[in-house]
Amino acid sequence: LSDMDGTLLNSFHKVTEESINAIKTLQSSGILFLPATGRTRTSMVNVAGTSFVNLFGDNPLKIPGVYSQGLMVYGRNGELIYERILENDVIEKAE
């Protein structure tokens, strides 16, 4: 599990080839690698780049991980396994 912004993404908001190769090494060793971010999955896909997205197969909307500050978690096959919806009163307090 790795944070994206400020950790895996460099100052240009890209995943370096060095990081891509390290993730490939983990995956080839049977170690599950998952991104974790405050972003939505779609936003993460848009900034992470093709090389990173391709680590997880050909469907970017099936990338497992922890998204939206932990409000959405997707399992190994990209299926939603946890979701927390904010209550309306919490949203109203924030407005």
Legacy VTK file of the C-alpha trace (Angstrom):
# vtk DataFile Version 3.0
C-alpha trace
ASCII
DATASET POLYDATA
POINTS 95 float
0.000 0.000 0.000
1.520 3.296 -1.042
0.345 6.865 -0.832
0.319 8.592 -4.208
0.644 12.381 -3.841
3.939 13.418 -2.311
5.124 9.804 -2.060
4.823 7.719 -5.222
4.146 10.692 -7.512
7.181 12.913 -7.972
7.149 16.721 -7.964
5.879 16.613 -11.575
2.956 14.400 -10.467
4.324 11.401 -12.362
5.402 7.916 -11.300
9.089 7.464 -12.169
10.435 4.511 -14.146
12.405 3.533 -11.038
9.150 3.256 -9.077
7.452 1.386 -11.930
10.310 -1.144 -11.957
10.166 -1.520 -8.162
6.418 -2.230 -8.331
6.997 -4.769 -11.122
9.560 -6.505 -8.897
7.047 -6.649 -6.042
4.344 -8.008 -8.309
6.613 -10.645 -9.863
7.486 -11.757 -6.320
3.796 -12.262 -5.550
3.509 -9.154 -3.376
0.291 -7.205 -3.839
0.850 -3.501 -4.473
-2.036 -1.078 -3.989
-2.241 2.693 -4.379
-3.813 4.765 -1.618
-4.895 8.326 -2.265
-7.303 11.037 -1.353
-8.129 11.213 -5.047
-10.885 9.328 -6.806
-9.763 6.331 -8.842
-10.414 8.248 -12.081
-8.333 11.206 -10.909
-5.485 8.923 -9.852
-5.533 7.215 -13.272
-5.382 10.602 -14.993
-2.249 11.728 -13.134
-0.362 8.461 -12.623
0.391 7.816 -16.274
0.053 4.919 -18.667
3.050 2.930 -17.386
1.604 2.882 -13.871
-1.924 2.089 -15.007
-0.664 -0.770 -17.190
0.771 -2.478 -14.090
-2.806 -3.426 -13.222
-4.062 -4.664 -16.584
-5.911 -3.141 -19.472
-8.879 -1.608 -17.651
-7.932 1.497 -15.631
-11.296 1.433 -13.879
-10.418 -1.920 -12.310
-7.297 -0.796 -10.436
-7.530 -1.979 -6.834
-6.693 0.431 -4.034
-7.858 2.870 -1.396
-9.411 6.048 -2.796
-11.235 9.229 -1.742
-9.548 9.453 1.657
-10.502 5.868 2.411
-14.174 6.298 1.575
-13.880 3.786 -1.291
-11.795 0.614 -1.362
-11.533 -1.626 -4.415
-10.374 -5.259 -4.201
-7.904 -7.268 -6.311
-10.290 -7.470 -9.264
-11.309 -3.828 -9.092
-14.626 -4.526 -7.380
-15.903 -2.147 -4.716
-15.407 -3.860 -1.345
-15.944 -0.901 0.999
-17.774 2.392 0.685
-18.660 4.981 3.247
-21.166 7.638 2.286
-21.037 10.882 4.206
-24.234 11.699 6.053
-26.166 14.733 4.786
-25.739 16.591 8.093
-21.940 16.287 7.794
-22.053 17.647 4.246
-24.338 20.499 5.304
-21.936 21.475 8.108
-19.120 21.683 5.569
-21.044 23.932 3.162
LINES 1 96
95 0 1 2 3 4 5 6 7 8 9 10 11 12 13 14 15 16 17 18 19 20 21 22 23 24 25 26 27 28 29 30 31 32 33 34 35 36 37 38 39 40 41 42 43 44 45 46 47 48 49 50 51 52 53 54 55 56 57 58 59 60 61 62 63 64 65 66 67 68 69 70 71 72 73 74 75 76 77 78 79 80 81 82 83 84 85 86 87 88 89 90 91 92 93 94
